[in-house]
Amino acid sequence: MLLAGSGMFTVLSLVCALAPSIAVFDIARLLQGIAGSAGLVIGRAVISDRFTGTHAARRLARLSVIGMTAPVLAPVVGGFLLGVGSWRLVFVALAVAGLLLWAAVWAWVPESLPVERRRKGGLPAVFAAMGGLLRRRALIGYLLVMGCALAALFAYITGSPFVFQDTYGLSPTDYSLVFATNAVGTVVAGALFGRLAGRVRLNSLLVTGVITTVASTITLMSLLAIGISTLTTTWVCLCGLTFGFGMVLPASTTIILAVGSDAPGAASGVLGGAQFLLGAAAAPLPGSLGGTTTAVSTAAVLLGFVLLSAAALITLARPWQGHGEPAGRR
C-alpha cells in the first residue's frame, strides 16, 4: 500500500503539472491528496508494528517533527519555485519527491506487519475496526487534543503571513525568517520530547505541551486586548505556541497508537483523519472574522482551538489515568 500510494502520488503530481484544464487539475489534485495520505497513515502504523513503549515514542517524535515542519517550510519552498518558474514547476517538484519516496520505500522499508496479525474482510473490516476504536472515550479525547492543536497550527500557518506582513510591515524575506524561527521552536520541542520520553510520563509531557500552547495564546490575546500589538510580543507568543505544538503532537500520537495498538492501521487512519479534517476546517477561519485577517482575529481562532484541546484533555482524555503509558509508568 505504501508503494502504491507513493507511485500514485508521483503519477498524479505529473498529471497536475500537465493538466490541460481546471477540471482535470481539480480531479487529479483530489486523487493526489488521497494517494499522499498513504504515507501519513502507514508511516505511523509501521512504527507501531515494530516498536512499543519508549522506543516507539522516540521514533514517533521524529516523525511528528517532520510532519509539523513540512507544512511550515512548504510555503517557503513553494515560493522559491514560483520565483524561478510557473505553478506547474511546483507539481513537477512534487512528482520528483514522490519518485524519491517510492525508491526509498522500496529499498529501506520492509513489510512490518506479520501475516498472522493482518485483518481480512476489506473495507468493511477497516471501518468496523475504526468504529470500535471510536467507541473508546479516552481515544476520542486524545484525538481531539491532537486534532484541535493541529487546527490551531493550520490557522497559524494561514493567518501569520497577513499578521506579520500587513500588520507589522515585514517583507516576504523578513517574514520567512520569523516563520523559520518558529519552525525551529517546533523542531527543538520535538527533539526534547524524544529525549524525555522514557524518563517522564507521556501524559505529563502532553499536559506540559497543552499548558504551553494555552498560556502562550492567552498571553497574546490579552496583550492585543489591552492595545499592546508589537512585532516582538506577537513573535514571542507565537514561538511559544509552536514550541507547545512540538510537545503535544508526538505525545498525543504516541498515546493514540498505544491505546489503539490492537488495530494499528485503523488507529493511524482515524488519527490522520482527525488531524486534517480539523486542520482544513480551521485554515480559513482567521480571515472569516470581520472579513480580514488581523492579529486579533488570528489570535482569537488560535485561542479557541487550544482551549478546546485543553477541554478535551481534561474531560475525555483524563491524563491522570495513564492511558497509553509503557508498562510500569502508569
C-alpha positions as protocol buffer text, in pm:
chain_id: "A"
residue {
  index: 1
  type: MET
  ca { x: 0 y: 0 z: 0 }
}
residue {
  index: 2
  type: LEU
  ca { x: 285 y: 237 z: 74 }
}
residue {
  index: 3
  type: LEU
  ca { x: 447 y: 167 z: -262 }
}
residue {
  index: 4
  type: ALA
  ca { x: 113 y: 205 z: -438 }
}
residue {
  index: 5
  type: GLY
  ca { x: 41 y: 534 z: -262 }
}
residue {
  index: 6
  type: SER
  ca { x: 386 y: 676 z: -342 }
}
residue {
  index: 7
  type: GLY
  ca { x: 359 y: 567 z: -704 }
}
residue {
  index: 8
  type: MET
  ca { x: 11 y: 712 z: -747 }
}
residue {
  index: 9
  type: PHE
  ca { x: 123 y: 1037 z: -584 }
}
residue {
  index: 10
  type: THR
  ca { x: 409 y: 1064 z: -834 }
}
residue {
  index: 11
  type: VAL
  ca { x: 188 y: 998 z: -1137 }
}
residue {
  index: 12
  type: LEU
  ca { x: -91 y: 1230 z: -1020 }
}
residue {
  index: 13
  type: SER
  ca { x: 156 y: 1509 z: -949 }
}
residue {
  index: 14
  type: LEU
  ca { x: 266 y: 1487 z: -1312 }
}
residue {
  index: 15
  type: VAL
  ca { x: -98 y: 1491 z: -1422 }
}
residue {
  index: 16
  type: CYS
  ca { x: -148 y: 1811 z: -1221 }
}
residue {
  index: 17
  type: ALA
  ca { x: 162 y: 1965 z: -1378 }
}
residue {
  index: 18
  type: LEU
  ca { x: 41 y: 1883 z: -1730 }
}
residue {
  index: 19
  type: ALA
  ca { x: -333 y: 1934 z: -1672 }
}
residue {
  index: 20
  type: PRO
  ca { x: -496 y: 2089 z: -1982 }
}
residue {
  index: 21
  type: SER
  ca { x: -797 y: 2225 z: -1789 }
}
residue {
  index: 22
  type: ILE
  ca { x: -907 y: 2320 z: -1440 }
}
residue {
  index: 23
  type: ALA
  ca { x: -1146 y: 2024 z: -1428 }
}
residue {
  index: 24
  type: VAL
  ca { x: -866 y: 1774 z: -1490 }
}
residue {
  index: 25
  type: PHE
  ca { x: -646 y: 1958 z: -1240 }
}
residue {
  index: 26
  type: ASP
  ca { x: -911 y: 1950 z: -966 }
}
residue {
  index: 27
  type: ILE
  ca { x: -977 y: 1578 z: -1004 }
}
residue {
  index: 28
  type: ALA
  ca { x: -606 y: 1494 z: -1014 }
}
residue {
  index: 29
  type: ARG
  ca { x: -541 y: 1718 z: -713 }
}
residue {
  index: 30
  type: LEU
  ca { x: -808 y: 1539 z: -510 }
}
residue {
  index: 31
  type: LEU
  ca { x: -670 y: 1197 z: -601 }
}
residue {
  index: 32
  type: GLN
  ca { x: -317 y: 1320 z: -532 }
}
residue {
  index: 33
  type: GLY
  ca { x: -418 y: 1410 z: -177 }
}
residue {
  index: 34
  type: ILE
  ca { x: -576 y: 1069 z: -124 }
}
residue {
  index: 35
  type: ALA
  ca { x: -262 y: 895 z: -254 }
}
residue {
  index: 36
  type: GLY
  ca { x: -39 y: 1108 z: -34 }
}
residue {
  index: 37
  type: SER
  ca { x: -232 y: 1005 z: 275 }
}
residue {
  index: 38
  type: ALA
  ca { x: -83 y: 655 z: 242 }
}
residue {
  index: 39
  type: GLY
  ca { x: 248 y: 783 z: 371 }
}
residue {
  index: 40
  type: LEU
  ca { x: 90 y: 968 z: 662 }
}
residue {
  index: 41
  type: VAL
  ca { x: -111 y: 670 z: 781 }
}
residue {
  index: 42
  type: ILE
  ca { x: 118 y: 378 z: 704 }
}
residue {
  index: 43
  type: GLY
  ca { x: 432 y: 553 z: 830 }
}
residue {
  index: 44
  type: ARG
  ca { x: 288 y: 569 z: 1181 }
}
residue {
  index: 45
  type: ALA
  ca { x: 149 y: 214 z: 1154 }
}
residue {
  index: 46
  type: VAL
  ca { x: 493 y: 77 z: 1059 }
}
residue {
  index: 47
  type: ILE
  ca { x: 644 y: 231 z: 1371 }
}
residue {
  index: 48
  type: SER
  ca { x: 370 y: 88 z: 1593 }
}
residue {
  index: 49
  type: ASP
  ca { x: 423 y: -254 z: 1427 }
}
residue {
  index: 50
  type: ARG
  ca { x: 795 y: -258 z: 1501 }
}
residue {
  index: 51
  type: PHE
  ca { x: 829 y: -65 z: 1827 }
}
residue {
  index: 52
  type: THR
  ca { x: 648 y: -19 z: 2156 }
}
residue {
  index: 53
  type: GLY
  ca { x: 680 y: 200 z: 2463 }
}
residue {
  index: 54
  type: THR
  ca { x: 973 y: 440 z: 2479 }
}
residue {
  index: 55
  type: HIS
  ca { x: 1125 y: 318 z: 2152 }
}
residue {
  index: 56
  type: ALA
  ca { x: 801 y: 392 z: 1967 }
}
residue {
  index: 57
  type: ALA
  ca { x: 766 y: 732 z: 2138 }
}
residue {
  index: 58
  type: ARG
  ca { x: 1110 y: 846 z: 2025 }
}
residue {
  index: 59
  type: ARG
  ca { x: 1058 y: 739 z: 1666 }
}
residue {
  index: 60
  type: LEU
  ca { x: 711 y: 890 z: 1654 }
}
residue {
  index: 61
  type: ALA
  ca { x: 865 y: 1212 z: 1786 }
}
residue {
  index: 62
  type: ARG
  ca { x: 1095 y: 1222 z: 1484 }
}
residue {
  index: 63
  type: LEU
  ca { x: 804 y: 1150 z: 1255 }
}
residue {
  index: 64
  type: SER
  ca { x: 599 y: 1426 z: 1419 }
}
residue {
  index: 65
  type: VAL
  ca { x: 882 y: 1676 z: 1379 }
}
residue {
  index: 66
  type: ILE
  ca { x: 885 y: 1602 z: 1006 }
}
residue {
  index: 67
  type: GLY
  ca { x: 506 y: 1620 z: 989 }
}
residue {
  index: 68
  type: MET
  ca { x: 495 y: 1954 z: 1169 }
}
residue {
  index: 69
  type: THR
  ca { x: 782 y: 2127 z: 993 }
}
residue {
  index: 70
  type: ALA
  ca { x: 682 y: 2017 z: 643 }
}
residue {
  index: 71
  type: PRO
  ca { x: 367 y: 2234 z: 620 }
}
residue {
  index: 72
  type: VAL
  ca { x: 559 y: 2521 z: 777 }
}
residue {
  index: 73
  type: LEU
  ca { x: 851 y: 2504 z: 534 }
}
residue {
  index: 74
  type: ALA
  ca { x: 645 y: 2409 z: 227 }
}
residue {
  index: 75
  type: PRO
  ca { x: 525 y: 2765 z: 155 }
}
residue {
  index: 76
  type: VAL
  ca { x: 884 y: 2888 z: 162 }
}
residue {
  index: 77
  type: VAL
  ca { x: 998 y: 2620 z: -83 }
}
residue {
  index: 78
  type: GLY
  ca { x: 690 y: 2677 z: -299 }
}
residue {
  index: 79
  type: GLY
  ca { x: 760 y: 3049 z: -307 }
}
residue {
  index: 80
  type: PHE
  ca { x: 1114 y: 2983 z: -424 }
}
residue {
  index: 81
  type: LEU
  ca { x: 990 y: 2754 z: -703 }
}
residue {
  index: 82
  type: LEU
  ca { x: 736 y: 3014 z: -816 }
}
residue {
  index: 83
  type: GLY
  ca { x: 1018 y: 3264 z: -829 }
}
residue {
  index: 84
  type: VAL
  ca { x: 1201 y: 3059 z: -1092 }
}
residue {
  index: 85
  type: GLY
  ca { x: 910 y: 2905 z: -1283 }
}
residue {
  index: 86
  type: SER
  ca { x: 533 y: 2871 z: -1314 }
}
residue {
  index: 87
  type: TRP
  ca { x: 294 y: 2691 z: -1080 }
}
residue {
  index: 88
  type: ARG
  ca { x: 343 y: 2376 z: -1289 }
}
residue {
  index: 89
  type: LEU
  ca { x: 702 y: 2356 z: -1162 }
}
residue {
  index: 90
  type: VAL
  ca { x: 566 y: 2302 z: -810 }
}
residue {
  index: 91
  type: PHE
  ca { x: 392 y: 1983 z: -920 }
}
residue {
  index: 92
  type: VAL
  ca { x: 697 y: 1866 z: -1114 }
}
residue {
  index: 93
  type: ALA
  ca { x: 893 y: 1903 z: -789 }
}
residue {
  index: 94
  type: LEU
  ca { x: 624 y: 1705 z: -605 }
}
residue {
  index: 95
  type: ALA
  ca { x: 647 y: 1431 z: -868 }
}
residue {
  index: 96
  type: VAL
  ca { x: 1025 y: 1412 z: -821 }
}
residue {
  index: 97
  type: ALA
  ca { x: 978 y: 1397 z: -442 }
}
residue {
  index: 98
  type: GLY
  ca { x: 720 y: 1120 z: -484 }
}
residue {
  index: 99
  type: LEU
  ca { x: 956 y: 918 z: -703 }
}
residue {
  index: 100
  type: LEU
  ca { x: 1235 y: 954 z: -447 }
}
residue {
  index: 101
  type: LEU
  ca { x: 999 y: 842 z: -171 }
}
residue {
  index: 102
  type: TRP
  ca { x: 890 y: 541 z: -376 }
}
residue {
  index: 103
  type: ALA
  ca { x: 1252 y: 439 z: -427 }
}
residue {
  index: 104
  type: ALA
  ca { x: 1330 y: 487 z: -57 }
}
residue {
  index: 105
  type: VAL
  ca { x: 1033 y: 273 z: 48 }
}
residue {
  index: 106
  type: TRP
  ca { x: 1133 y: 0 z: -198 }
}
residue {
  index: 107
  type: ALA
  ca { x: 1492 y: -1 z: -72 }
}
residue {
  index: 108
  type: TRP
  ca { x: 1459 y: 56 z: 302 }
}
residue {
  index: 109
  type: VAL
  ca { x: 1109 y: -18 z: 433 }
}
residue {
  index: 110
  type: PRO
  ca { x: 1044 y: -393 z: 467 }
}
residue {
  index: 111
  type: GLU
  ca { x: 698 y: -528 z: 541 }
}
residue {
  index: 112
  type: SER
  ca { x: 637 y: -472 z: 913 }
}
residue {
  index: 113
  type: LEU
  ca { x: 301 y: -641 z: 972 }
}
residue {
  index: 114
  type: PRO
  ca { x: 328 y: -1020 z: 1022 }
}
residue {
  index: 115
  type: VAL
  ca { x: 83 y: -1235 z: 829 }
}
residue {
  index: 116
  type: GLU
  ca { x: -84 y: -1362 z: 1146 }
}
residue {
  index: 117
  type: ARG
  ca { x: -172 y: -1005 z: 1252 }
}
residue {
  index: 118
  type: ARG
  ca { x: -330 y: -899 z: 923 }
}
residue {
  index: 119
  type: ARG
  ca { x: -703 y: -837 z: 911 }
}
residue {
  index: 120
  type: LYS
  ca { x: -931 y: -981 z: 647 }
}
residue {
  index: 121
  type: GLY
  ca { x: -1259 y: -851 z: 513 }
}
residue {
  index: 122
  type: GLY
  ca { x: -1155 y: -545 z: 313 }
}
residue {
  index: 123
  type: LEU
  ca { x: -1308 y: -202 z: 373 }
}
residue {
  index: 124
  type: PRO
  ca { x: -1596 y: -328 z: 593 }
}
residue {
  index: 125
  type: ALA
  ca { x: -1342 y: -474 z: 836 }
}
residue {
  index: 126
  type: VAL
  ca { x: -1141 y: -149 z: 830 }
}
residue {
  index: 127
  type: PHE
  ca { x: -1446 y: 61 z: 910 }
}
residue {
  index: 128
  type: ALA
  ca { x: -1553 y: -185 z: 1178 }
}
residue {
  index: 129
  type: ALA
  ca { x: -1210 y: -155 z: 1341 }
}
residue {
  index: 130
  type: MET
  ca { x: -1228 y: 224 z: 1327 }
}
residue {
  index: 131
  type: GLY
  ca { x: -1579 y: 217 z: 1475 }
}
residue {
  index: 132
  type: GLY
  ca { x: -1455 y: 5 z: 1761 }
}
residue {
  index: 133
  type: LEU
  ca { x: -1175 y: 249 z: 1833 }
}
residue {
  index: 134
  type: LEU
  ca { x: -1411 y: 548 z: 1824 }
}
residue {
  index: 135
  type: ARG
  ca { x: -1621 y: 393 z: 2099 }
}
residue {
  index: 136
  type: ARG
  ca { x: -1331 y: 441 z: 2341 }
}
residue {
  index: 137
  type: ARG
  ca { x: -1373 y: 762 z: 2537 }
}
residue {
  index: 138
  type: ALA
  ca { x: -1004 y: 811 z: 2609 }
}
residue {
  index: 139
  type: LEU
  ca { x: -904 y: 765 z: 2247 }
}
residue {
  index: 140
  type: ILE
  ca { x: -1160 y: 1022 z: 2131 }
}
residue {
  index: 141
  type: GLY
  ca { x: -1023 y: 1260 z: 2392 }
}
residue {
  index: 142
  type: TYR
  ca { x: -665 y: 1227 z: 2273 }
}
residue {
  index: 143
  type: LEU
  ca { x: -781 y: 1257 z: 1911 }
}
residue {
  index: 144
  type: LEU
  ca { x: -949 y: 1588 z: 1994 }
}
residue {
  index: 145
  type: VAL
  ca { x: -646 y: 1710 z: 2189 }
}
residue {
  index: 146
  type: MET
  ca { x: -424 y: 1642 z: 1890 }
}
residue {
  index: 147
  type: GLY
  ca { x: -678 y: 1749 z: 1625 }
}
residue {
  index: 148
  type: CYS
  ca { x: -759 y: 2083 z: 1786 }
}
residue {
  index: 149
  type: ALA
  ca { x: -389 y: 2153 z: 1840 }
}
residue {
  index: 150
  type: LEU
  ca { x: -320 y: 2087 z: 1474 }
}
residue {
  index: 151
  type: ALA
  ca { x: -620 y: 2301 z: 1377 }
}
residue {
  index: 152
  type: ALA
  ca { x: -457 y: 2587 z: 1567 }
}
residue {
  index: 153
  type: LEU
  ca { x: -131 y: 2517 z: 1382 }
}
residue {
  index: 154
  type: PHE
  ca { x: -306 y: 2537 z: 1044 }
}
residue {
  index: 155
  type: ALA
  ca { x: -479 y: 2860 z: 1147 }
}
residue {
  index: 156
  type: TYR
  ca { x: -139 y: 2997 z: 1246 }
}
residue {
  index: 157
  type: ILE
  ca { x: 9 y: 2898 z: 909 }
}
residue {
  index: 158
  type: THR
  ca { x: -268 y: 3069 z: 712 }
}
residue {
  index: 159
  type: GLY
  ca { x: -306 y: 3374 z: 936 }
}
residue {
  index: 160
  type: SER
  ca { x: 53 y: 3461 z: 1020 }
}
residue {
  index: 161
  type: PRO
  ca { x: 154 y: 3594 z: 674 }
}
residue {
  index: 162
  type: PHE
  ca { x: -117 y: 3861 z: 696 }
}
residue {
  index: 163
  type: VAL
  ca { x: -33 y: 3942 z: 1058 }
}
residue {
  index: 164
  type: PHE
  ca { x: 340 y: 3987 z: 1007 }
}
residue {
  index: 165
  type: GLN
  ca { x: 336 y: 4139 z: 659 }
}
residue {
  index: 166
  type: ASP
  ca { x: 19 y: 4350 z: 660 }
}
residue {
  index: 167
  type: THR
  ca { x: 2 y: 4446 z: 1029 }
}
residue {
  index: 168
  type: TYR
  ca { x: 372 y: 4473 z: 1114 }
}
residue {
  index: 169
  type: GLY
  ca { x: 502 y: 4557 z: 767 }
}
residue {
  index: 170
  type: LEU
  ca { x: 756 y: 4278 z: 725 }
}
residue {
  index: 171
  type: SER
  ca { x: 887 y: 4196 z: 380 }
}
residue {
  index: 172
  type: PRO
  ca { x: 842 y: 3842 z: 247 }
}
residue {
  index: 173
  type: THR
  ca { x: 1207 y: 3773 z: 328 }
}
residue {
  index: 174
  type: ASP
  ca { x: 1173 y: 3902 z: 686 }
}
residue {
  index: 175
  type: TYR
  ca { x: 854 y: 3702 z: 732 }
}
residue {
  index: 176
  type: SER
  ca { x: 1036 y: 3389 z: 616 }
}
residue {
  index: 177
  type: LEU
  ca { x: 1285 y: 3447 z: 898 }
}
residue {
  index: 178
  type: VAL
  ca { x: 1004 y: 3470 z: 1154 }
}
residue {
  index: 179
  type: PHE
  ca { x: 838 y: 3162 z: 1011 }
}
residue {
  index: 180
  type: ALA
  ca { x: 1164 y: 2966 z: 1014 }
}
residue {
  index: 181
  type: THR
  ca { x: 1241 y: 3068 z: 1372 }
}
residue {
  index: 182
  type: ASN
  ca { x: 906 y: 2941 z: 1491 }
}
residue {
  index: 183
  type: ALA
  ca { x: 959 y: 2621 z: 1294 }
}
residue {
  index: 184
  type: VAL
  ca { x: 1288 y: 2572 z: 1476 }
}
residue {
  index: 185
  type: GLY
  ca { x: 1096 y: 2601 z: 1804 }
}
residue {
  index: 186
  type: THR
  ca { x: 875 y: 2313 z: 1692 }
}
residue {
  index: 187
  type: VAL
  ca { x: 1175 y: 2101 z: 1599 }
}
residue {
  index: 188
  type: VAL
  ca { x: 1350 y: 2174 z: 1929 }
}
residue {
  index: 189
  type: ALA
  ca { x: 1039 y: 2077 z: 2124 }
}
residue {
  index: 190
  type: GLY
  ca { x: 1005 y: 1754 z: 1927 }
}
residue {
  index: 191
  type: ALA
  ca { x: 1370 y: 1670 z: 1990 }
}
residue {
  index: 192
  type: LEU
  ca { x: 1324 y: 1749 z: 2361 }
}
residue {
  index: 193
  type: PHE
  ca { x: 1022 y: 1519 z: 2371 }
}
residue {
  index: 194
  type: GLY
  ca { x: 1231 y: 1239 z: 2220 }
}
residue {
  index: 195
  type: ARG
  ca { x: 1496 y: 1285 z: 2488 }
}
residue {
  index: 196
  type: LEU
  ca { x: 1245 y: 1296 z: 2773 }
}
residue {
  index: 197
  type: ALA
  ca { x: 1031 y: 1005 z: 2655 }
}
residue {
  index: 198
  type: GLY
  ca { x: 1110 y: 712 z: 2881 }
}
residue {
  index: 199
  type: ARG
  ca { x: 1216 y: 938 z: 3166 }
}
residue {
  index: 200
  type: VAL
  ca { x: 892 y: 1135 z: 3201 }
}
residue {
  index: 201
  type: ARG
  ca { x: 536 y: 1005 z: 3162 }
}
residue {
  index: 202
  type: LEU
  ca { x: 394 y: 1063 z: 2815 }
}
residue {
  index: 203
  type: ASN
  ca { x: 79 y: 1214 z: 2964 }
}
residue {
  index: 204
  type: SER
  ca { x: 288 y: 1457 z: 3167 }
}
residue {
  index: 205
  type: LEU
  ca { x: 467 y: 1569 z: 2851 }
}
residue {
  index: 206
  type: LEU
  ca { x: 132 y: 1608 z: 2677 }
}
residue {
  index: 207
  type: VAL
  ca { x: -7 y: 1819 z: 2961 }
}
residue {
  index: 208
  type: THR
  ca { x: 307 y: 2035 z: 2951 }
}
residue {
  index: 209
  type: GLY
  ca { x: 260 y: 2094 z: 2580 }
}
residue {
  index: 210
  type: VAL
  ca { x: -108 y: 2182 z: 2614 }
}
residue {
  index: 211
  type: ILE
  ca { x: -37 y: 2423 z: 2901 }
}
residue {
  index: 212
  type: THR
  ca { x: 235 y: 2590 z: 2691 }
}
residue {
  index: 213
  type: THR
  ca { x: 1 y: 2642 z: 2395 }
}
residue {
  index: 214
  type: VAL
  ca { x: -278 y: 2776 z: 2615 }
}
residue {
  index: 215
  type: ALA
  ca { x: -51 y: 3007 z: 2815 }
}
residue {
  index: 216
  type: SER
  ca { x: 115 y: 3148 z: 2501 }
}
residue {
  index: 217
  type: THR
  ca { x: -217 y: 3212 z: 2328 }
}
residue {
  index: 218
  type: ILE
  ca { x: -388 y: 3366 z: 2633 }
}
residue {
  index: 219
  type: THR
  ca { x: -86 y: 3595 z: 2675 }
}
residue {
  index: 220
  type: LEU
  ca { x: -106 y: 3701 z: 2310 }
}
residue {
  index: 221
  type: MET
  ca { x: -480 y: 3764 z: 2323 }
}
residue {
  index: 222
  type: SER
  ca { x: -451 y: 3957 z: 2650 }
}
residue {
  index: 223
  type: LEU
  ca { x: -176 y: 4182 z: 2513 }
}
residue {
  index: 224
  type: LEU
  ca { x: -377 y: 4255 z: 2200 }
}
residue {
  index: 225
  type: ALA
  ca { x: -688 y: 4325 z: 2407 }
}
residue {
  index: 226
  type: ILE
  ca { x: -511 y: 4597 z: 2608 }
}
residue {
  index: 227
  type: GLY
  ca { x: -361 y: 4753 z: 2297 }
}
residue {
  index: 228
  type: ILE
  ca { x: -10 y: 4603 z: 2305 }
}
residue {
  index: 229
  type: SER
  ca { x: 42 y: 4489 z: 1948 }
}
residue {
  index: 230
  type: THR
  ca { x: 410 y: 4479 z: 1860 }
}
residue {
  index: 231
  type: LEU
  ca { x: 617 y: 4258 z: 1637 }
}
residue {
  index: 232
  type: THR
  ca { x: 826 y: 4134 z: 1928 }
}
residue {
  index: 233
  type: THR
  ca { x: 542 y: 4037 z: 2161 }
}
residue {
  index: 234
  type: THR
  ca { x: 344 y: 3863 z: 1888 }
}
residue {
  index: 235
  type: TRP
  ca { x: 650 y: 3681 z: 1760 }
}
residue {
  index: 236
  type: VAL
  ca { x: 747 y: 3557 z: 2108 }
}
residue {
  index: 237
  type: CYS
  ca { x: 394 y: 3439 z: 2188 }
}
residue {
  index: 238
  type: LEU
  ca { x: 359 y: 3254 z: 1859 }
}
residue {
  index: 239
  type: CYS
  ca { x: 701 y: 3098 z: 1907 }
}
residue {
  index: 240
  type: GLY
  ca { x: 579 y: 2969 z: 2244 }
}
residue {
  index: 241
  type: LEU
  ca { x: 271 y: 2835 z: 2070 }
}
residue {
  index: 242
  type: THR
  ca { x: 470 y: 2640 z: 1811 }
}
residue {
  index: 243
  type: PHE
  ca { x: 701 y: 2510 z: 2083 }
}
residue {
  index: 244
  type: GLY
  ca { x: 397 y: 2372 z: 2263 }
}
residue {
  index: 245
  type: PHE
  ca { x: 281 y: 2203 z: 1942 }
}
residue {
  index: 246
  type: GLY
  ca { x: 617 y: 2029 z: 1928 }
}
residue {
  index: 247
  type: MET
  ca { x: 531 y: 1854 z: 2257 }
}
residue {
  index: 248
  type: VAL
  ca { x: 159 y: 1797 z: 2201 }
}
residue {
  index: 249
  type: LEU
  ca { x: 167 y: 1623 z: 1866 }
}
residue {
  index: 250
  type: PRO
  ca { x: 428 y: 1349 z: 1930 }
}
residue {
  index: 251
  type: ALA
  ca { x: 289 y: 1283 z: 2279 }
}
residue {
  index: 252
  type: SER
  ca { x: -72 y: 1253 z: 2162 }
}
residue {
  index: 253
  type: THR
  ca { x: 27 y: 1048 z: 1856 }
}
residue {
  index: 254
  type: THR
  ca { x: 222 y: 801 z: 2069 }
}
residue {
  index: 255
  type: ILE
  ca { x: -61 y: 764 z: 2318 }
}
residue {
  index: 256
  type: ILE
  ca { x: -329 y: 723 z: 2049 }
}
residue {
  index: 257
  type: LEU
  ca { x: -135 y: 448 z: 1874 }
}
residue {
  index: 258
  type: ALA
  ca { x: -71 y: 275 z: 2208 }
}
residue {
  index: 259
  type: VAL
  ca { x: -439 y: 289 z: 2306 }
}
residue {
  index: 260
  type: GLY
  ca { x: -533 y: 154 z: 1962 }
}
residue {
  index: 261
  type: SER
  ca { x: -247 y: -96 z: 1938 }
}
residue {
  index: 262
  type: ASP
  ca { x: -488 y: -384 z: 1867 }
}
residue {
  index: 263
  type: ALA
  ca { x: -568 y: -217 z: 1532 }
}
residue {
  index: 264
  type: PRO
  ca { x: -263 y: -3 z: 1444 }
}
residue {
  index: 265
  type: GLY
  ca { x: -365 y: 72 z: 1086 }
}
residue {
  index: 266
  type: ALA
  ca { x: -715 y: 180 z: 1188 }
}
residue {
  index: 267
  type: ALA
  ca { x: -575 y: 387 z: 1475 }
}
residue {
  index: 268
  type: SER
  ca { x: -334 y: 562 z: 1241 }
}
residue {
  index: 269
  type: GLY
  ca { x: -618 y: 620 z: 995 }
}
residue {
  index: 270
  type: VAL
  ca { x: -852 y: 787 z: 1244 }
}
residue {
  index: 271
  type: LEU
  ca { x: -560 y: 989 z: 1377 }
}
residue {
  index: 272
  type: GLY
  ca { x: -480 y: 1123 z: 1030 }
}
residue {
  index: 273
  type: GLY
  ca { x: -846 y: 1189 z: 959 }
}
residue {
  index: 274
  type: ALA
  ca { x: -891 y: 1389 z: 1278 }
}
residue {
  index: 275
  type: GLN
  ca { x: -575 y: 1588 z: 1210 }
}
residue {
  index: 276
  type: PHE
  ca { x: -657 y: 1704 z: 863 }
}
residue {
  index: 277
  type: LEU
  ca { x: -1035 y: 1731 z: 894 }
}
residue {
  index: 278
  type: LEU
  ca { x: -997 y: 1980 z: 1177 }
}
residue {
  index: 279
  type: GLY
  ca { x: -694 y: 2140 z: 1013 }
}
residue {
  index: 280
  type: ALA
  ca { x: -883 y: 2200 z: 689 }
}
residue {
  index: 281
  type: ALA
  ca { x: -1177 y: 2346 z: 878 }
}
residue {
  index: 282
  type: ALA
  ca { x: -954 y: 2582 z: 1076 }
}
residue {
  index: 283
  type: ALA
  ca { x: -737 y: 2713 z: 793 }
}
residue {
  index: 284
  type: PRO
  ca { x: -979 y: 2978 z: 656 }
}
residue {
  index: 285
  type: LEU
  ca { x: -1109 y: 3094 z: 995 }
}
residue {
  index: 286
  type: PRO
  ca { x: -856 y: 3374 z: 1070 }
}
residue {
  index: 287
  type: GLY
  ca { x: -987 y: 3566 z: 768 }
}
residue {
  index: 288
  type: SER
  ca { x: -1353 y: 3492 z: 826 }
}
residue {
  index: 289
  type: LEU
  ca { x: -1389 y: 3702 z: 1143 }
}
residue {
  index: 290
  type: GLY
  ca { x: -1470 y: 4050 z: 1018 }
}
residue {
  index: 291
  type: GLY
  ca { x: -1367 y: 3972 z: 662 }
}
residue {
  index: 292
  type: THR
  ca { x: -994 y: 4045 z: 705 }
}
residue {
  index: 293
  type: THR
  ca { x: -709 y: 3860 z: 870 }
}
residue {
  index: 294
  type: THR
  ca { x: -569 y: 4058 z: 1162 }
}
residue {
  index: 295
  type: ALA
  ca { x: -361 y: 3981 z: 1469 }
}
residue {
  index: 296
  type: VAL
  ca { x: -677 y: 3981 z: 1681 }
}
residue {
  index: 297
  type: SER
  ca { x: -877 y: 3753 z: 1450 }
}
residue {
  index: 298
  type: THR
  ca { x: -588 y: 3508 z: 1422 }
}
residue {
  index: 299
  type: ALA
  ca { x: -527 y: 3508 z: 1798 }
}
residue {
  index: 300
  type: ALA
  ca { x: -898 y: 3452 z: 1864 }
}
residue {
  index: 301
  type: VAL
  ca { x: -907 y: 3144 z: 1640 }
}
residue {
  index: 302
  type: LEU
  ca { x: -588 y: 3008 z: 1795 }
}
residue {
  index: 303
  type: LEU
  ca { x: -722 y: 3062 z: 2145 }
}
residue {
  index: 304
  type: GLY
  ca { x: -1048 y: 2889 z: 2064 }
}
residue {
  index: 305
  type: PHE
  ca { x: -879 y: 2576 z: 1937 }
}
residue {
  index: 306
  type: VAL
  ca { x: -616 y: 2546 z: 2211 }
}
residue {
  index: 307
  type: LEU
  ca { x: -891 y: 2585 z: 2473 }
}
residue {
  index: 308
  type: LEU
  ca { x: -1090 y: 2309 z: 2301 }
}
residue {
  index: 309
  type: SER
  ca { x: -775 y: 2096 z: 2309 }
}
residue {
  index: 310
  type: ALA
  ca { x: -736 y: 2161 z: 2682 }
}
residue {
  index: 311
  type: ALA
  ca { x: -1105 y: 2086 z: 2746 }
}
residue {
  index: 312
  type: ALA
  ca { x: -1078 y: 1753 z: 2563 }
}
residue {
  index: 313
  type: LEU
  ca { x: -767 y: 1669 z: 2765 }
}
residue {
  index: 314
  type: ILE
  ca { x: -944 y: 1724 z: 3096 }
}
residue {
  index: 315
  type: THR
  ca { x: -1292 y: 1587 z: 3023 }
}
residue {
  index: 316
  type: LEU
  ca { x: -1222 y: 1294 z: 2789 }
}
residue {
  index: 317
  type: ALA
  ca { x: -854 y: 1200 z: 2780 }
}
residue {
  index: 318
  type: ARG
  ca { x: -807 y: 1233 z: 3158 }
}
residue {
  index: 319
  type: PRO
  ca { x: -427 y: 1205 z: 3154 }
}
residue {
  index: 320
  type: TRP
  ca { x: -405 y: 1126 z: 3524 }
}
residue {
  index: 321
  type: GLN
  ca { x: -544 y: 779 z: 3440 }
}
residue {
  index: 322
  type: GLY
  ca { x: -225 y: 696 z: 3248 }
}
residue {
  index: 323
  type: HIS
  ca { x: -370 y: 579 z: 2915 }
}
residue {
  index: 324
  type: GLY
  ca { x: -109 y: 469 z: 2663 }
}
residue {
  index: 325
  type: GLU
  ca { x: 182 y: 470 z: 2907 }
}
residue {
  index: 326
  type: PRO
  ca { x: 451 y: 200 z: 2875 }
}
residue {
  index: 327
  type: ALA
  ca { x: 423 y: -78 z: 3131 }
}
residue {
  index: 328
  type: GLY
  ca { x: 538 y: 36 z: 3471 }
}
residue {
  index: 329
  type: ARG
  ca { x: 484 y: 407 z: 3410 }
}
residue {
  index: 330
  type: ARG
  ca { x: 111 y: 440 z: 3471 }
}
